[in-house]
Amino acid sequence: MVAFQGANFRKAIPAGSVAAYVFAAFCVAVAGFIRWAIGSFFEGVVPFATFFPAALFAALVGGIGPGIFAAVSGGIIGWWAFLGPPMTFFPLTLGERISLVAYLITSLIIVWAADHYRKLTKRLEDEEKFRQLAVEELAHRLKNKVATIQSIVSLRLRDDPEARDEILSCFGSLKATDDLIIATQGKGARIGDIVSAELRPYDVARILIKGPDILLPPKLALMMALLFHELATNAAKYGALSCSAGKISVRWLYSAPLLSLEWRESEGPPVAVPDHRGFGTRLFLRALEQFGGKIDAAFASTGLVCKLSVPLSDDAPTSVLVASAAPTLQPVE
């Protein structure tokens, strides 16, 4: 809370400025009033009790100069108004002198620590801004490179439109997931967003997406995007999305550390086990091996049923929230 308030004030009050000293004076005035109000109702209150927070807040917001100003001003006011005979500076007993010196030493330590904390948080904020700029610049360069690669593929494969379109669609899938990862500042992409992005071009009234909100690490997110793209493409060509009555449901659950997902097609055309497994099929079935996961595909009479499972490591940036349907796709009835 203190860091949040200090960050907000730093944006409006530059360190060491006139405004910072005015703020320090305001803190001291408020501290003096509170000390007077407490002393009116209770006896034996420490003379400088309320001036420590004043020095702390002044240093957090304005830096070491306003912090020292608040500490010294608070000490003078506390000495004059609440230490020894009121409204005088002398005489002081030995105990009162020790109390005054202890206040000054303690408050100066607080000011130093607060100023150090303020500089540290400021440096962290600057580093975070720099990191965000770096991510945005890298994202911009990545988009330019992807566009260049797409142009090269289009040119080289102009005589093979089927292969060209398939490769370009894969690039589009990766680009969409990259955008999701960039939106989270490189932390990853939510599985629901990935599935939604791949199935959005199709009839959403026939698609159900449901599961807990899970943030996948970047590398796994990109691989899942390719897997869902392959499933969606095959469903559009041969499966449930190739006819008007077909439906697809995508459900997943997370039971630490395992993420389990089921892709189920129904009411589509009959499907059969392929006569042979080409390179694409073998690559699809082995895509999750590098993550310790596996894929099981069953060609049921009602449609393809594909089950994916992959462990999520303890240090993976995952978050499991409430179960909900993807906001951009309407679940089938």
Secondary structure, 3 states (H helix, E strand, C coil): CHHHHHHHHHHHCCCCCHHHHHHHHHHHHHHHHHHHHHHHHCCCCCCCCCHHHHHHHHHHHHCHHHHHHHHHHHHHHHHHHHCCCCCCCCCCCHHHHHHHHHHHHHHHHHHHHHHHHHHHHHHHHHHHHHHHHHHHHHHHHHHHHHHHHHHHHHHHCCCCHHHHHHHHHHHHHHHHHHHHHHHCCCCCEEHHHHHHHHHCCCCHHHEEEEEECCEECHHHHHHHHHHHHHHHHHHHHCCHHHCCCCEEEEEEEEECCEEEEEEEEECCCCCCCCCCCCHHHHHHHCCCHHHCCEEEEEEECCEEEEEEEEECCCCCCCCCCCEEECCCCCCCC
